[in-house]
Amino acid sequence: MKRAALLLLTCCFAARGFGQNWIEQYASESVAANKSCRAKDYADCRTCLLRLNELLDGRADIVYRLASVEALLGNRGAALEWLSLFSRTGLTFADPASDADFASLKDSAEFAPILSRVKSAREPVSNSKPFQTLPERDSSPKTSLMTKPAAGFSSAACGMARFCH
């Protein structure tokens, strides 16, 4: 009995990539996800992306791809949940409004707030205000070198007498 339990436990750890570090797991899962997504095997693509999401602690690009895959599979609720999560990251590398994968979600009441959050993330964020404006001055090197030396300044002491006059 113990031997069977140990064998089962070993198989479970091997199946979850127990012997691999996260970099090796990422490499293999990423290749598998890209392969299945390109082949439009969206169910397998989702499985691979879910493993990547767990491995990478919810990285925003994986979350966005999960939203896309769920939409393509017709899982509106899951697609909107993933897309909502993406919109709350504040990242703007993707535009769900123009992504054809989300065409089926555009009539959803939940889609408009998602687009609003993504749009507002593109706005500059700052509360700073100038407290003083300095006067403009021609400070080009040519102008600085051509000016007359200050009173009491000897051109011989300058070391560059030809520039000090």
Beta strands, then each sheet from edge to edge (+ up, - down):
end
